[in-house]
Amino acid sequence: MSAKMHFDREAQEYFDSLPKFIQESVMQGNQDICSKEELMQCAKNLMNQNSNPSQHA
């Protein structure tokens, strides 16, 4: 796990509510996530990447 997890209570509750594959991606990422807002943005980005495969022109 390379991400530094310093979640406050709200962020931890949100993290616990995420799908397991998103939790794993967050934990394997390189982000230093401290707040619920940062975690929400990271999770949103991961979900968008997962639902929209790269389109190469």
C-alpha positions as CSV (number, residue, x, y, z in Angstrom):
1,M,0.0,0.0,0.0
2,S,1.7,3.1,-1.1
3,A,-1.0,5.7,-0.4
4,K,-0.8,7.4,2.9
5,M,-4.1,6.9,4.7
6,H,-4.8,9.5,7.3
7,F,-8.6,9.5,7.2
8,D,-10.7,11.5,9.6
9,R,-13.9,9.8,10.8
10,E,-16.1,11.1,7.9
11,A,-13.5,10.0,5.3
12,Q,-13.2,6.6,6.9
13,E,-17.0,6.1,6.8
14,Y,-17.1,7.1,3.2
15,F,-14.1,4.9,2.3
16,D,-15.9,1.9,4.0
17,S,-18.9,2.5,1.9
18,L,-17.0,2.3,-1.4
19,P,-16.9,-0.8,-3.5
20,K,-13.9,-3.0,-2.7
21,F,-12.2,-2.5,-6.0
22,I,-12.3,1.3,-5.5
23,Q,-10.9,0.8,-1.9
24,E,-8.1,-1.3,-3.3
25,S,-7.3,1.2,-6.0
26,V,-7.2,4.0,-3.5
27,M,-4.9,2.1,-1.2
28,Q,-2.6,1.2,-4.1
29,G,-2.5,4.7,-5.4
30,N,0.2,7.4,-4.7
31,Q,-2.1,10.0,-3.4
32,D,-1.8,11.4,0.1
33,I,-5.5,11.5,1.0
34,C,-6.6,13.2,4.3
35,S,-10.1,14.5,3.9
36,K,-13.4,13.1,2.7
37,E,-13.4,15.6,-0.1
38,E,-10.0,14.4,-1.4
39,L,-11.2,10.8,-1.1
40,M,-14.5,11.6,-2.9
41,Q,-12.6,13.2,-5.8
42,C,-10.2,10.2,-6.0
43,A,-13.0,7.7,-5.9
44,K,-14.9,9.7,-8.6
45,N,-11.8,9.7,-10.8
46,L,-11.3,6.0,-10.4
47,M,-15.0,5.2,-11.1
48,N,-14.8,7.3,-14.2
49,Q,-11.7,5.6,-15.4
50,N,-13.3,2.2,-14.8
51,S,-16.5,3.1,-16.6
52,N,-14.9,4.9,-19.5
53,P,-12.1,2.8,-21.1
54,S,-9.4,4.9,-22.8
55,Q,-10.3,5.9,-26.2
56,H,-7.4,6.0,-28.5
57,A,-7.7,8.0,-31.7
